[in-house]
């Protein structure tokens, strides 16, 4: 093994995968409403923008919470 190779995790180490989420779909809906609203109605622009911002904030909060629950010896490479 070369000294430049990254260490391989031990066999059987649990791999963290985030759970399913509706956040990507809701963000797409919010952005679509905002863009369609540009040609139809300002109400759609406002509603789409509010939905998009709310989903982005929630998504960031969830990601931060997941990162905080990782083991202390977790290597972020």
C-alpha distances in whole Angstrom, upper triangle without the diagonal:
4,7,8,7,10,10,11,14,15,17,21,20,24,23,26,28,32,35,37,40,43,42,41,44,46,45,45,49,50,49,50,54,53,53,56,58,58,60,62,63,61,61,58,57,57,56,53,52,52,51,48,47,48,45,43,43,43,40,38,40,38,35,35,36,33,31,32,32,28,26,26,23,22,20,21,18
4,5,5,9,10,12,16,18,20,23,22,25,25,27,29,32,36,38,40,43,42,40,44,46,44,45,48,49,48,50,53,52,52,55,57,57,59,61,62,60,60,58,56,56,55,52,51,52,50,47,47,47,44,42,43,42,39,38,39,38,34,34,36,33,30,32,32,28,27,26,23,22,19,21,17
4,6,8,9,12,16,18,20,23,22,25,24,27,29,32,35,38,40,43,41,40,44,45,44,45,48,48,47,49,52,52,52,55,56,56,59,61,61,59,60,57,55,55,54,51,50,50,49,46,45,46,43,41,41,41,38,36,38,36,33,33,34,32,29,30,31,27,25,24,21,20,17,19,16
4,6,9,12,15,18,21,23,22,24,23,25,27,30,33,36,37,40,39,37,41,43,41,41,45,45,44,46,49,48,48,51,53,53,55,57,58,56,56,54,52,52,51,48,47,48,46,43,42,43,41,38,39,39,35,34,35,34,31,31,32,30,27,29,29,26,25,24,20,19,16,17,14
4,6,9,12,15,17,20,19,21,20,22,24,27,30,33,35,38,36,35,38,41,39,40,43,44,42,45,48,47,47,50,52,52,54,56,56,55,55,52,50,51,50,47,46,46,44,41,41,42,39,36,37,37,34,32,34,32,29,29,31,28,25,27,27,24,23,22,19,18,15,15,12
4,6,9,12,15,18,16,18,17,19,21,24,27,30,32,35,33,32,36,38,36,37,41,41,40,42,45,45,45,48,49,50,52,54,54,53,52,50,48,48,47,44,43,43,42,39,38,39,36,33,34,34,31,29,30,29,25,26,27,24,22,24,24,20,19,19,15,14,11,12,9
4,6,9,12,15,13,16,15,18,20,23,27,30,32,35,34,33,37,38,37,38,42,42,41,44,46,46,47,49,51,52,54,56,56,54,54,51,49,49,48,45,44,44,42,40,39,39,37,34,35,34,31,30,31,29,26,26,27,24,21,23,22,19,17,17,13,12,10,12,10
4,6,9,11,10,13,13,16,18,22,25,27,30,33,33,32,35,37,36,37,40,41,41,43,45,46,46,48,50,51,53,55,55,54,53,50,49,49,47,45,44,44,42,39,39,39,36,34,35,33,30,29,30,28,25,26,26,23,21,23,22,18,17,17,14,13,11,13,11
4,6,8,7,10,10,13,16,19,22,25,28,31,31,30,33,35,35,36,39,40,40,42,44,45,45,48,49,50,53,54,54,52,52,49,48,47,46,43,42,42,40,38,37,37,34,32,33,31,28,28,28,26,23,23,23,20,19,20,19,15,14,15,12,10,10,12,12
4,6,6,10,11,14,18,21,23,27,29,33,33,33,36,38,37,39,41,42,42,44,47,47,48,50,52,53,56,56,56,55,54,51,50,50,48,46,45,45,42,40,40,39,36,35,35,34,31,30,30,28,25,26,25,22,21,22,20,17,15,16,13,13,13,16,15
4,6,9,11,14,17,21,23,26,29,32,33,33,35,37,37,38,41,42,43,44,47,48,48,50,52,53,56,56,56,56,54,51,51,51,49,46,46,45,43,41,41,40,37,36,36,34,31,31,31,29,26,27,27,23,22,24,21,18,17,19,16,15,16,18,18
4,6,9,12,15,18,20,23,26,30,31,31,33,35,35,37,39,40,41,43,45,46,47,49,50,52,54,55,55,54,52,49,49,49,47,44,44,43,41,39,39,38,35,34,34,32,29,30,29,26,25,26,24,21,21,22,19,17,15,18,16,15,16,18,19
4,6,10,13,16,18,21,24,28,28,29,31,33,33,35,37,38,39,40,43,43,44,46,48,49,52,52,52,51,50,47,46,46,44,42,41,41,38,36,36,35,32,31,31,29,27,26,26,23,21,22,21,18,17,18,16,13,12,14,12,11,13,15,16
4,6,9,13,15,18,21,25,25,25,28,30,30,31,34,35,36,37,40,40,41,43,45,47,49,49,49,48,47,44,43,43,41,38,38,37,35,33,33,32,29,28,28,26,23,24,23,20,18,20,18,15,15,16,14,11,11,14,13,11,13,15,16
4,6,10,12,15,18,22,22,22,25,27,27,28,31,32,32,34,36,37,38,40,42,43,46,46,46,45,44,41,40,40,38,35,35,35,32,30,30,29,26,25,26,24,21,21,21,18,16,18,17,13,13,16,13,11,12,15,14,11,12,13,14
4,7,9,13,15,19,19,19,22,24,24,25,28,29,29,31,33,34,35,37,39,40,43,43,43,42,40,38,37,36,34,32,32,31,28,27,27,26,23,22,22,20,17,17,18,14,12,14,13,10,10,13,11,8,10,14,14,11,12,12,14
4,6,9,12,16,16,16,19,20,21,22,24,26,26,28,30,31,32,34,36,37,39,40,40,39,37,35,34,34,32,29,29,29,26,24,25,23,20,20,20,18,15,16,17,13,12,14,14,10,11,14,12,11,14,17,17,14,15,14,16
4,7,9,12,12,13,16,17,17,19,21,22,23,25,27,28,29,31,33,34,37,37,36,36,34,31,31,30,28,26,26,25,22,21,21,20,17,16,17,15,12,13,13,10,9,12,11,8,10,13,12,12,15,18,19,16,17,16,17
4,6,10,11,13,14,16,17,19,20,22,23,25,26,28,29,30,32,34,36,36,36,35,33,30,30,30,27,25,26,25,21,20,21,19,16,17,18,15,12,15,15,11,11,14,13,10,13,16,14,14,17,21,22,19,21,19,21
4,7,9,10,11,13,15,16,17,19,20,22,23,25,26,27,29,31,33,33,33,32,30,27,28,28,25,23,23,23,19,19,20,18,15,16,17,14,12,15,16,12,13,16,15,13,16,19,17,18,21,24,25,22,24,22,24
4,5,7,8,10,11,13,14,15,17,19,20,21,23,24,26,28,30,30,29,29,27,24,24,24,21,19,20,19,16,15,16,15,11,13,14,11,9,13,13,10,12,15,15,13,16,19,18,19,23,25,27,24,25,23,25
4,6,5,6,9,10,11,12,14,15,16,18,20,21,22,25,27,26,26,25,23,20,21,21,18,16,17,16,13,13,15,13,9,12,14,11,10,14,15,12,14,17,17,16,19,21,21,22,26,29,30,27,28,26,28
4,5,5,6,9,10,10,12,14,15,16,18,20,21,23,25,25,24,24,22,19,19,19,16,14,14,14,10,10,11,10,6,8,10,8,7,10,12,10,12,15,15,15,17,20,20,21,25,27,29,26,27,24,26
4,6,5,6,9,10,11,12,14,15,17,18,20,22,24,24,24,23,22,19,19,19,17,14,15,15,12,10,12,12,8,9,12,11,9,12,14,13,13,16,18,17,19,21,22,23,26,28,30,26,27,24,25
4,5,5,6,9,10,10,12,14,15,16,18,20,22,22,22,22,20,17,17,18,15,13,14,15,11,10,13,13,10,12,15,13,12,15,17,16,16,20,20,20,22,25,25,26,30,32,33,30,30,27,29
4,5,5,6,9,10,10,12,14,15,16,19,21,20,20,19,17,14,15,15,12,10,11,11,8,7,11,10,7,10,12,11,11,14,16,15,16,19,20,20,22,24,25,26,30,32,34,31,31,29,30
4,5,5,6,8,10,11,12,14,15,17,19,20,19,18,17,14,14,14,12,9,10,10,7,5,8,9,6,7,11,11,10,12,15,15,15,18,19,20,21,24,25,26,30,31,33,30,30,27,28
4,5,5,6,9,10,11,12,14,16,18,18,18,18,17,14,13,15,13,9,11,13,10,8,11,12,10,11,14,14,13,16,18,18,18,21,23,22,24,27,28,28,32,34,35,32,32,29,30
4,6,5,6,9,10,10,12,14,16,16,16,16,15,11,12,13,10,7,10,11,8,8,12,12,10,12,15,15,15,18,20,19,20,23,24,24,26,29,30,31,35,37,38,35,35,32,33
4,5,5,6,9,10,10,13,15,15,14,13,12,9,9,10,7,4,6,8,5,5,9,10,9,10,13,14,14,16,18,19,20,22,24,24,26,28,29,31,34,36,38,35,35,32,33
4,5,5,6,9,10,11,14,14,14,13,13,10,9,10,10,6,7,10,8,6,10,12,11,11,14,15,15,17,20,20,21,23,25,25,27,29,30,31,35,37,38,35,35,31,32
4,5,5,6,8,10,12,12,13,13,13,9,9,12,11,7,9,12,11,9,13,15,14,15,18,19,18,20,23,23,23,26,28,28,30,32,33,34,38,40,41,37,37,34,35
4,6,5,6,9,10,10,10,10,10,6,6,9,7,5,8,10,9,9,13,14,14,15,18,19,19,21,23,24,25,27,29,29,31,33,34,36,39,41,43,40,40,36,37
4,6,5,7,9,10,9,8,9,6,4,7,7,4,6,9,9,9,11,13,14,15,17,19,19,21,23,24,25,27,29,29,31,33,35,36,39,41,43,39,39,36,37
4,5,5,8,9,10,10,11,8,7,10,11,8,9,13,13,11,14,17,16,17,20,21,21,23,25,26,26,29,31,31,32,35,36,37,41,42,44,40,40,37,37
4,5,6,6,8,10,11,7,8,11,11,9,11,14,14,14,17,19,18,19,22,23,23,25,28,28,29,32,33,34,35,37,39,40,44,45,47,43,43,39,40
4,5,5,5,6,7,5,5,8,9,8,10,13,13,13,16,18,18,19,22,23,24,26,28,29,30,32,33,34,36,38,39,41,44,46,47,44,44,41,42
4,6,6,7,9,8,6,10,12,10,11,14,15,15,17,20,20,21,23,25,25,27,29,30,31,33,35,36,37,39,41,42,46,47,48,45,45,41,42
4,6,8,11,10,9,13,14,13,15,18,18,18,20,23,23,24,26,28,28,30,32,33,34,36,38,39,40,42,44,45,49,50,51,48,48,44,45
4,7,9,8,9,12,13,12,15,17,17,18,21,22,23,24,27,28,28,30,32,33,34,36,38,39,40,42,44,45,49,51,52,49,49,45,46
4,5,6,7,9,10,11,13,15,16,17,19,20,22,23,25,26,27,29,31,32,33,35,37,38,39,41,43,44,48,49,51,48,48,45,46
4,5,5,6,9,10,10,12,14,15,16,18,20,21,22,24,25,27,29,30,31,33,35,36,37,39,41,43,46,47,49,46,47,43,44
4,5,5,6,8,10,11,12,14,15,16,18,20,21,22,24,26,27,28,30,32,33,34,36,38,39,41,45,46,48,45,46,43,44
4,5,5,6,8,10,10,12,14,15,16,18,20,21,22,24,26,27,28,30,31,32,34,36,37,39,43,44,46,43,44,40,42
4,6,5,6,9,10,10,12,14,15,16,18,20,21,22,24,26,27,29,30,31,33,35,36,38,42,43,45,42,42,38,40
4,6,5,6,8,10,11,12,14,15,16,18,20,21,23,24,26,27,29,30,32,33,35,37,40,42,44,41,41,38,40
4,6,5,6,9,10,11,12,14,16,16,18,20,21,22,24,26,27,28,30,32,33,35,39,40,43,40,40,37,39
4,6,5,6,9,10,11,12,14,15,16,18,20,21,22,24,26,27,28,30,32,33,37,39,40,37,38,35,36
4,5,5,6,8,10,11,12,14,15,17,18,20,21,23,24,26,27,29,31,32,36,37,39,36,36,33,34
4,5,5,6,9,10,11,12,14,16,17,18,20,21,23,24,26,27,29,31,35,36,38,35,36,33,35
4,6,5,6,9,10,11,12,14,15,16,18,20,21,22,24,26,27,29,33,34,37,34,34,31,33
4,5,5,6,9,10,10,12,14,15,16,18,20,21,23,24,26,27,31,33,35,32,32,29,30
4,5,5,6,9,10,11,12,14,15,17,18,20,21,23,25,26,30,31,33,30,31,28,30
4,6,5,6,9,10,11,12,14,16,17,18,20,21,23,25,29,30,32,30,31,28,30
4,5,5,6,9,10,10,12,14,15,16,18,20,21,23,27,28,30,28,28,25,28
4,5,5,6,9,10,11,12,14,15,17,18,20,22,25,27,29,26,26,23,25
4,5,5,6,9,10,11,12,14,15,17,19,21,24,25,28,25,26,23,25
4,5,5,6,9,10,10,12,14,15,17,19,23,24,27,24,25,23,25
4,5,5,6,9,10,11,12,14,16,17,21,22,25,22,23,20,22
4,5,5,6,9,10,11,12,14,16,19,20,23,20,21,18,20
4,5,5,6,9,10,11,13,15,18,19,22,20,21,19,22
4,5,5,6,9,10,11,13,17,18,21,18,20,18,21
4,5,5,6,9,10,11,15,16,18,16,17,14,17
4,5,5,6,9,10,14,14,17,15,16,14,17
4,5,5,7,9,13,14,17,15,17,16,19
4,5,5,7,11,13,15,12,15,13,17
4,5,5,9,10,12,10,12,10,14
4,6,8,9,12,11,13,12,16
4,6,9,11,10,13,13,17
4,6,8,7,10,10,14
4,5,5,9,11,14
4,5,9,11,14
4,6,9,12
4,6,9
4,6
4
